Structure formats: C-alpha cells, structure tokens
Amino acid sequence: MGAEGAANVIFRRQIAEADDPEAERAELVKAYKAELMHPYYAAERGLVDDVIDPARTREVLIGSLAMLRNKHVDRPARKHGNPPQ
C-alpha cells in the first residue's frame, strides 16, 4: 500500500472532520512519508533484519549465501510407512 492509501485509512476521521479535506489529506500524506516511510522506521521495529548501503549489496549477499552453504536441516524419521497392499 502506498503512502496515500495508508494515510487515507489511518487518518480517515481526521480528514473527514477537516474544513478542507483535500488540503488535510495532502498534509497528512506528506507527514506520513516523512515520518514513517523509510527503512530505518522498519528496522527500529524489527520488521527488517538490516539496512544496507546499496553499494554493499553484492558483498552482503555473498556473505549471507556463504553462511548458508553448509546448512543442514535434520528431518524427523517417517512415522508411518506406505506399504503396498
């Protein structure tokens, strides 16, 4: 959802009660973008693991894939077989 849609949902009562709803909507969308639509907001709340510089993208991806190269997941043994009838 974009900033305009989110602001319309979050601030619908405030927009409806305003004398000039369009001006109020524009101001609230601007405030929403400035305060809530940046990666650091998501990182503060634990919604993302890390915020990286775009120039370091390749380095971070290579490191992450190297860490997972030897990952092994132990699967439980089968509980029930499927014998032929």
Number of C-alpha atoms within 10 A of each C-alpha: 6 9 16 16 10 14 21 17 11 13 14 13 10 13 21 14 10 12 9 10 14 12 12 17 20 15 14 20 20 14 14 16 16 10 10 12 13 10 13 14 13 15 13 11 8 10 11 12 9 12 10 10 8 9 8 9 10 10 10 14 11 10 11 11 10 11 10 9 9 8 8 7 6 6 6 6 6 7 5 6 6 6 5 4 3
